[in-house]
Amino acid sequence: MIGAISGIGGVTQADGPARVAGPAKVAAGADFSSVFADVAASAVNSLKAGETAAIGAITGTASVQQVVQAVMNAEQALQTATALRDKLVAAYQEVSRMQI
């Protein structure tokens, strides 16, 4: 049961209701830094999309639904990045406290 839940990659928006995407594709030999770089790039792209949608709302070229979805995705990406940063800092502090 848990294996099936952990395989969920995310939610994507199509022309209809939101759908659950398949597992994220990661190369078998991908190292942590490349995976982390991909996640960071995805978060930055999500934040840029949110900003673009907000500007579109100001200019009247984007619907309210599009703006809300883009801003919510950007907020989720920012919260995920912040949580990941906090975990990395905590792990670094834990390693730095270890006695040699």
C-alpha positions as CSV (number, residue, x, y, z in Angstrom):
1,M,0.0,0.0,0.0
2,I,2.7,2.5,0.9
3,G,4.7,1.6,-2.2
4,A,1.8,2.6,-4.3
5,I,1.4,5.9,-2.5
6,S,5.1,6.8,-2.8
7,G,5.0,6.3,-6.5
8,I,2.7,9.3,-7.1
9,G,4.7,12.0,-9.0
10,G,2.3,14.9,-8.8
11,V,-0.9,16.5,-10.1
12,T,-1.1,18.0,-13.6
13,Q,-3.9,20.1,-15.1
14,A,-5.4,19.1,-18.4
15,D,-8.4,20.6,-20.2
16,G,-10.7,18.9,-17.7
17,P,-10.3,18.2,-14.0
18,A,-6.9,17.7,-12.4
19,R,-5.3,14.3,-13.0
20,V,-2.6,12.5,-11.0
21,A,0.6,12.1,-13.0
22,G,2.7,8.9,-13.0
23,P,5.9,8.4,-11.0
24,A,8.6,10.9,-11.6
25,K,11.2,9.7,-14.2
26,V,14.7,9.6,-12.7
27,A,17.6,8.0,-14.5
28,A,18.9,4.9,-12.8
29,G,22.4,6.4,-12.3
30,A,21.3,9.9,-11.4
31,D,23.2,11.3,-8.4
32,F,21.7,13.4,-5.7
33,S,23.0,16.7,-7.0
34,S,21.4,16.3,-10.4
35,V,18.1,15.2,-8.9
36,F,18.2,18.2,-6.5
37,A,19.1,20.5,-9.4
38,D,16.1,19.2,-11.3
39,V,13.8,19.8,-8.4
40,A,15.1,23.3,-7.8
41,A,14.7,24.1,-11.5
42,S,11.1,22.8,-11.4
43,A,10.4,25.0,-8.3
44,V,11.8,28.1,-10.0
45,N,9.7,27.4,-13.1
46,S,6.6,27.1,-11.0
47,L,7.3,30.4,-9.2
48,K,7.9,32.1,-12.6
49,A,4.6,30.7,-13.9
50,G,2.8,32.1,-10.8
51,E,4.3,35.5,-11.4
52,T,3.4,35.4,-15.0
53,A,-0.2,34.4,-14.2
54,A,-0.4,37.2,-11.6
55,I,0.8,39.7,-14.2
56,G,-1.7,38.2,-16.6
57,A,-4.5,38.9,-14.1
58,I,-3.4,42.5,-13.8
59,T,-3.4,43.0,-17.5
60,G,-6.7,41.0,-18.0
61,T,-5.2,38.2,-20.1
62,A,-5.6,35.4,-17.6
63,S,-8.7,34.1,-15.9
64,V,-9.1,34.0,-12.1
65,Q,-9.0,30.2,-12.1
66,Q,-5.7,30.2,-14.0
67,V,-4.2,32.7,-11.6
68,V,-5.3,30.8,-8.5
69,Q,-4.0,27.5,-9.8
70,A,-0.6,29.0,-10.8
71,V,-0.2,30.8,-7.5
72,M,-1.2,27.7,-5.5
73,N,1.3,25.6,-7.4
74,A,4.0,28.3,-6.8
75,E,3.1,28.4,-3.1
76,Q,3.4,24.6,-2.9
77,A,6.7,24.6,-4.7
78,L,8.1,27.3,-2.3
79,Q,6.9,25.4,0.8
80,T,8.5,22.2,-0.5
81,A,11.8,24.0,-1.2
82,T,11.7,25.5,2.2
83,A,11.0,22.2,3.9
84,L,13.8,20.6,1.9
85,R,16.2,23.3,2.8
86,D,15.3,23.0,6.5
87,K,16.0,19.2,6.4
88,L,19.3,19.7,4.6
89,V,20.4,22.3,7.2
90,A,19.3,20.0,10.1
91,A,21.3,17.1,8.5
92,Y,24.4,19.3,8.1
93,Q,24.2,20.4,11.7
94,E,23.8,16.8,12.8
95,V,26.9,15.7,10.9
96,S,28.9,18.7,12.2
97,R,28.1,17.8,15.8
98,M,29.5,14.3,15.4
99,Q,32.7,13.6,17.1
100,I,35.6,12.3,15.0
